[in-house]
Amino acid sequence: MACFGRSLDSPCTLALLVGFQFAFVLYFSLGGFKGLVSVLVHTTEPEFDYSRPHDVYTNLSHLGVPPPPPRNSGTGSPATGPPLRDCQIPSPLLVGPVSVHLSSPLSLEDIRQRNPLVMPGGRYRPPDCEPRHHTAIVVPYRNRQTHLRALLYHLHPFLQRQQIHYSIYIVQQWGNGTFNRAKLLNVGVREALRDEDWSCIFLHDVDLLPENDHNTYTCHKQFPTHLSVAMDKFRYRLPYPQYFGGVSAVTPDQYMKMNGFPNQYWGWGGEDDDIAARVRLSGMKIVRPPVAIGHYKMIKHKGDRGNEQNPRRNNHSLCATTYLSGHHSHCWSQALGLCCLSLFVQTCPTSSS
């Protein structure tokens, strides 16, 4: 305190002036207030350089090969080999940002050849380690062949590097009637769980391609997860706090707790906000990865015929009604209204007609 009582030409006052000048220069060199705060306050937000992405097929040659089958010991009983080690978390094959090619994708046969370890039906299991995560990816679909091939070309190598057990299910609506995304998701979830005991279910739009393989396709144990938090369409920002569209994930228990998805939304829009409301009404919350990880590119396209904007998409009073619509039904599948839509479900092939 003695420094402030001395004359301006004192050494202490001179040191204070130099200190203020240094702080002034530092403030602007860091980009102002936000930059200064980022230095002074610890943050756990990861950093990635998206200006130098890796090819999406990087490290695929490092995927293990299955061990040779053990020889019969001659005792008559089948020989068993050593158990596989658990897959590492995080996977050592991850590369971070990956390039997204939005030009005309390869044919389905070419995609199959680029992914030789993917089994028929679009199913993959790491050959050299025991996966800790088992994920079904459900894609609602109609008349988007180019987008579907782009998604398969990009998503298969992306997921293989994460060393998870996965399968892709395409739920296609037949005919030219109005599209119903949420009802297709209900059907896809039901059929995927009939096919295998998946621990995680992803709800994935066909026109969204992930840009960072650290965005792992796994579920949060307690709460539904929204993964597409930073889409190029929205300048890599979350458009509003309750947004749940694009790519999201639930466990089977979470799906049942929120009473599935709404069936009342025909056309584009509304069902995402309804699903977010169901999460809240069921006593859960939405969790998200860091913005630096949840990057997605959207394939640009014109509006689809039969998928016009839903005039009731902003009618939020529907949310509670649709959430409760099946809780008092004696039949869960009847509550979902699965018989009311002409559709089919297929495990998505890397080669199909």
VMD Tcl script that draws the C-alpha trace (Angstrom):
set ca {
  {0.00 0.00 0.00}
  {2.99 2.30 0.52}
  {3.53 2.46 -3.25}
  {0.31 4.42 -3.80}
  {1.41 7.18 -1.48}
  {4.63 7.96 -3.32}
  {5.28 10.35 -6.19}
  {4.71 9.38 -9.84}
  {8.43 9.15 -10.55}
  {9.01 6.47 -7.93}
  {10.18 3.01 -9.12}
  {7.05 1.34 -7.69}
  {4.70 3.57 -9.69}
  {6.73 2.96 -12.85}
  {6.46 -0.79 -12.32}
  {2.66 -0.49 -11.97}
  {2.40 1.43 -15.24}
  {4.49 -1.17 -17.06}
  {2.31 -3.92 -15.60}
  {-0.89 -2.24 -16.80}
  {0.56 -1.85 -20.29}
  {1.51 -5.52 -20.38}
  {-1.98 -6.58 -19.29}
  {-3.50 -4.30 -21.95}
  {-1.40 -5.90 -24.71}
  {-2.13 -9.42 -23.40}
  {-5.89 -8.72 -23.34}
  {-6.07 -7.85 -27.02}
  {-3.54 -10.43 -28.17}
  {-5.79 -13.15 -26.72}
  {-8.85 -11.88 -28.54}
  {-10.38 -9.75 -25.82}
  {-12.38 -10.87 -22.82}
  {-13.28 -14.35 -24.06}
  {-9.70 -15.20 -24.89}
  {-8.46 -13.95 -21.54}
  {-11.09 -15.97 -19.69}
  {-10.09 -19.11 -21.59}
  {-6.55 -18.70 -20.27}
  {-7.48 -17.86 -16.68}
  {-10.30 -20.39 -16.32}
  {-9.63 -24.10 -16.73}
  {-11.84 -25.78 -19.33}
  {-12.25 -29.45 -20.23}
  {-13.41 -28.71 -23.80}
  {-11.14 -30.71 -26.14}
  {-9.46 -29.10 -29.12}
  {-9.32 -30.53 -32.64}
  {-7.95 -29.15 -35.89}
  {-10.73 -29.56 -38.44}
  {-8.68 -27.82 -41.11}
  {-6.56 -30.98 -41.52}
  {-8.94 -33.94 -41.40}
  {-7.89 -37.54 -41.94}
  {-9.33 -39.72 -44.64}
  {-12.32 -41.58 -43.24}
  {-10.69 -44.93 -44.17}
  {-7.50 -44.18 -42.20}
  {-6.31 -47.04 -39.94}
  {-8.68 -49.60 -41.41}
  {-5.66 -51.69 -42.41}
  {-4.80 -51.86 -38.69}
  {-8.01 -53.66 -37.82}
  {-7.15 -57.04 -36.40}
  {-7.78 -60.34 -38.09}
  {-9.59 -63.14 -36.28}
  {-7.28 -65.66 -34.61}
  {-7.00 -69.05 -36.32}
  {-9.43 -71.69 -35.04}
  {-7.88 -73.91 -32.38}
  {-6.98 -77.46 -33.32}
  {-8.91 -80.37 -31.92}
  {-6.94 -81.96 -29.11}
  {-8.04 -85.46 -30.13}
  {-10.21 -85.96 -27.05}
  {-13.44 -85.70 -29.00}
  {-14.48 -82.47 -27.32}
  {-14.32 -79.27 -29.36}
  {-11.15 -77.33 -28.84}
  {-11.38 -73.86 -27.35}
  {-8.91 -71.07 -27.77}
  {-7.95 -68.35 -25.31}
  {-10.65 -65.72 -24.71}
  {-10.32 -62.45 -26.55}
  {-9.10 -59.45 -24.59}
  {-11.53 -56.60 -24.03}
  {-11.35 -53.82 -26.59}
  {-9.56 -50.72 -25.34}
  {-11.47 -47.58 -24.36}
  {-10.86 -45.28 -26.09}
  {-9.95 -47.22 -29.19}
  {-6.30 -46.77 -30.25}
  {-7.48 -46.52 -33.88}
  {-9.23 -43.17 -33.48}
  {-7.87 -40.28 -35.53}
  {-10.16 -37.36 -34.63}
  {-11.50 -35.16 -37.45}
  {-12.22 -37.03 -40.69}
  {-12.94 -35.73 -44.16}
  {-16.50 -35.82 -45.45}
  {-16.95 -36.24 -49.20}
  {-20.34 -35.01 -50.39}
  {-19.75 -35.77 -54.06}
  {-21.39 -38.74 -55.78}
  {-20.66 -41.77 -53.56}
  {-19.48 -45.19 -54.65}
  {-21.81 -48.03 -55.54}
  {-22.96 -50.39 -52.81}
  {-20.71 -53.11 -54.22}
  {-17.69 -50.77 -54.06}
  {-18.56 -49.90 -50.47}
  {-18.71 -53.60 -49.62}
  {-15.25 -54.13 -51.09}
  {-13.86 -51.19 -49.10}
  {-15.19 -52.78 -45.90}
  {-14.28 -56.49 -46.13}
  {-14.81 -57.15 -42.41}
  {-18.44 -55.98 -42.47}
  {-20.70 -59.01 -42.52}
  {-23.86 -59.41 -44.62}
  {-26.62 -57.25 -43.20}
  {-24.25 -54.38 -42.40}
  {-23.07 -56.03 -39.20}
  {-19.60 -55.74 -37.68}
  {-17.84 -57.14 -34.65}
  {-14.16 -56.51 -33.85}
  {-12.27 -59.69 -34.80}
  {-9.38 -59.40 -32.34}
  {-10.98 -58.07 -29.14}
  {-14.23 -58.38 -27.22}
  {-16.37 -55.26 -27.77}
  {-17.73 -53.48 -24.73}
  {-20.51 -51.72 -26.60}
  {-23.30 -53.18 -28.75}
  {-25.11 -50.61 -30.87}
  {-27.96 -50.76 -33.37}
  {-28.17 -47.81 -35.78}
  {-31.74 -47.19 -36.99}
  {-32.12 -45.02 -40.10}
  {-35.58 -43.88 -41.27}
  {-35.51 -43.82 -45.05}
  {-37.38 -43.27 -48.30}
  {-36.14 -42.44 -51.81}
  {-32.68 -41.27 -50.68}
  {-30.44 -43.81 -52.44}
  {-27.59 -41.35 -52.98}
  {-27.69 -40.21 -49.36}
  {-27.83 -43.80 -48.15}
  {-24.72 -44.77 -50.11}
  {-22.89 -41.70 -48.79}
  {-23.85 -42.62 -45.23}
  {-22.72 -46.23 -45.61}
  {-19.45 -45.26 -47.27}
  {-18.67 -42.91 -44.40}
  {-20.19 -44.61 -41.37}
  {-18.80 -48.14 -41.73}
  {-15.09 -47.22 -41.40}
  {-15.99 -44.57 -38.82}
  {-17.61 -47.16 -36.56}
  {-15.05 -49.90 -37.14}
  {-12.29 -47.68 -35.75}
  {-14.33 -47.30 -32.56}
  {-14.13 -51.09 -32.06}
  {-17.81 -51.51 -31.24}
  {-20.21 -54.27 -32.23}
  {-22.86 -52.70 -34.46}
  {-25.47 -53.26 -37.13}
  {-27.29 -50.74 -39.33}
  {-31.06 -51.05 -39.82}
  {-32.79 -49.19 -42.63}
  {-36.50 -48.62 -42.00}
  {-38.14 -47.76 -45.31}
  {-41.62 -46.37 -45.81}
  {-43.36 -47.64 -48.92}
  {-45.59 -45.64 -51.20}
  {-45.99 -41.90 -51.71}
  {-47.92 -41.11 -48.55}
  {-46.78 -38.50 -46.06}
  {-43.53 -39.47 -44.34}
  {-43.59 -40.32 -40.62}
  {-40.06 -40.35 -39.22}
  {-40.88 -41.10 -35.59}
  {-43.15 -44.02 -36.42}
  {-40.39 -45.50 -38.57}
  {-38.02 -45.14 -35.62}
  {-40.48 -47.03 -33.41}
  {-40.60 -49.86 -35.92}
  {-36.82 -49.90 -36.30}
  {-36.25 -50.09 -32.55}
  {-38.73 -52.92 -32.21}
  {-37.24 -54.96 -35.04}
  {-33.64 -54.32 -33.98}
  {-34.36 -55.60 -30.47}
  {-36.11 -58.65 -31.90}
  {-33.00 -59.29 -33.98}
  {-30.46 -59.00 -31.16}
  {-30.15 -57.89 -27.55}
  {-28.61 -54.48 -28.28}
  {-27.55 -52.32 -25.33}
  {-27.72 -49.06 -27.29}
  {-29.95 -47.79 -30.10}
  {-28.96 -44.89 -32.36}
  {-31.57 -42.85 -34.23}
  {-29.76 -41.55 -37.29}
  {-30.90 -39.27 -40.13}
  {-29.67 -40.51 -43.49}
  {-28.24 -37.12 -44.52}
  {-25.92 -36.52 -41.55}
  {-22.26 -37.58 -41.61}
  {-20.10 -37.41 -38.44}
  {-16.82 -35.51 -38.66}
  {-14.96 -36.74 -35.57}
  {-14.54 -40.39 -34.60}
  {-14.08 -39.43 -30.94}
  {-17.85 -38.97 -31.08}
  {-18.38 -42.58 -30.04}
  {-21.61 -44.34 -30.96}
  {-22.37 -45.54 -27.45}
  {-25.12 -44.76 -24.95}
  {-25.09 -42.94 -21.63}
  {-26.16 -45.37 -18.91}
  {-28.68 -43.00 -17.31}
  {-29.91 -40.49 -19.87}
  {-30.70 -40.19 -23.60}
  {-27.86 -38.70 -25.62}
  {-28.03 -36.10 -28.39}
  {-24.88 -36.37 -30.51}
  {-25.33 -33.97 -33.45}
  {-24.74 -30.88 -31.33}
  {-22.68 -28.99 -33.95}
  {-24.05 -29.27 -37.49}
  {-22.70 -27.22 -40.38}
  {-26.32 -26.32 -41.21}
  {-26.47 -24.36 -37.94}
  {-22.89 -23.01 -38.18}
  {-21.74 -25.68 -35.73}
  {-23.95 -24.42 -32.93}
  {-26.87 -25.94 -31.08}
  {-29.93 -24.17 -32.56}
  {-31.80 -24.18 -29.22}
  {-31.32 -25.95 -25.86}
  {-34.08 -28.55 -26.31}
  {-32.99 -29.58 -29.81}
  {-32.91 -33.38 -30.15}
  {-32.86 -33.85 -33.93}
  {-30.37 -35.42 -36.29}
  {-28.52 -38.14 -34.38}
  {-29.48 -39.30 -30.90}
  {-29.18 -42.44 -28.79}
  {-31.16 -44.28 -26.12}
  {-30.84 -47.52 -24.24}
  {-33.79 -49.94 -24.46}
  {-34.72 -49.05 -20.86}
  {-34.68 -45.33 -21.62}
  {-36.80 -45.92 -24.71}
  {-39.45 -47.76 -22.70}
  {-39.34 -45.21 -19.89}
  {-40.17 -42.39 -22.31}
  {-42.88 -44.51 -23.97}
  {-41.15 -44.68 -27.33}
  {-41.63 -41.95 -29.90}
  {-44.75 -40.11 -31.10}
  {-46.77 -41.46 -34.00}
  {-48.88 -38.35 -34.65}
  {-46.35 -36.30 -36.63}
  {-46.85 -36.74 -40.38}
  {-44.51 -34.68 -42.55}
  {-41.41 -32.71 -41.66}
  {-40.85 -31.33 -38.17}
  {-42.25 -31.53 -34.68}
  {-41.32 -35.04 -33.62}
  {-37.86 -34.05 -32.36}
  {-39.27 -31.52 -29.90}
  {-41.91 -34.04 -28.85}
  {-39.21 -36.63 -28.15}
  {-37.25 -34.06 -26.10}
  {-40.43 -33.36 -24.11}
  {-40.87 -37.09 -23.50}
  {-37.37 -37.22 -22.07}
  {-38.22 -34.42 -19.65}
  {-41.68 -35.78 -18.73}
  {-40.18 -39.18 -17.94}
  {-37.84 -37.62 -15.38}
  {-34.68 -37.79 -17.48}
  {-32.46 -35.19 -19.10}
  {-30.58 -34.91 -22.38}
  {-26.80 -35.29 -22.30}
  {-24.46 -34.26 -25.10}
  {-20.80 -34.64 -26.12}
  {-18.62 -31.52 -26.23}
  {-19.32 -29.21 -29.16}
  {-15.75 -29.73 -30.39}
  {-16.54 -33.44 -30.86}
  {-20.17 -33.50 -32.00}
  {-19.50 -32.12 -35.51}
  {-21.71 -33.26 -38.42}
  {-22.07 -32.29 -42.05}
  {-25.48 -32.38 -43.68}
  {-25.93 -33.48 -47.28}
  {-27.76 -30.62 -48.93}
  {-31.00 -31.54 -50.66}
  {-34.34 -30.13 -51.69}
  {-37.53 -30.85 -49.82}
  {-38.92 -34.33 -50.39}
  {-42.29 -34.97 -51.94}
  {-44.48 -36.51 -49.27}
  {-42.41 -34.91 -46.49}
  {-43.87 -31.42 -46.48}
  {-43.76 -29.35 -43.30}
  {-46.08 -30.61 -40.61}
  {-48.60 -27.82 -39.84}
  {-48.69 -29.00 -36.22}
  {-44.91 -29.13 -35.79}
  {-44.93 -26.17 -33.36}
  {-47.97 -27.34 -31.39}
  {-46.18 -28.21 -28.17}
  {-49.44 -29.03 -26.41}
  {-49.34 -32.32 -28.32}
  {-46.23 -33.44 -26.45}
  {-47.84 -34.48 -23.17}
  {-50.75 -36.05 -25.03}
  {-48.57 -38.22 -27.23}
  {-46.35 -39.17 -24.29}
  {-49.34 -40.49 -22.34}
  {-51.09 -42.07 -25.33}
  {-49.68 -45.54 -24.79}
  {-49.19 -45.82 -21.04}
  {-52.70 -47.09 -20.38}
  {-52.85 -49.40 -23.36}
  {-52.92 -53.13 -22.74}
  {-50.71 -53.66 -25.77}
  {-47.49 -51.73 -26.24}
  {-47.21 -52.50 -29.95}
  {-50.81 -51.41 -30.43}
  {-50.01 -48.12 -28.72}
  {-47.23 -47.57 -31.22}
  {-49.67 -48.04 -34.07}
  {-47.27 -50.22 -36.02}
  {-49.99 -51.73 -38.18}
  {-50.98 -48.37 -39.63}
  {-48.01 -47.83 -41.92}
  {-46.85 -49.69 -45.00}
  {-43.12 -50.22 -44.47}
  {-40.38 -52.73 -44.16}
  {-37.23 -53.05 -42.08}
  {-33.97 -54.45 -43.33}
  {-30.54 -54.77 -41.83}
  {-28.65 -52.37 -43.99}
  {-26.39 -54.17 -46.41}
  {-23.13 -52.99 -47.77}
  {-24.50 -54.56 -50.91}
  {-28.17 -54.68 -51.72}
  {-30.58 -53.91 -54.48}
}
mol new
graphics top color blue
foreach p $ca { graphics top sphere $p radius 0.5 }
foreach p [lrange $ca 0 end-1] q [lrange $ca 1 end] { graphics top cylinder $p $q radius 0.2 }
display resetview
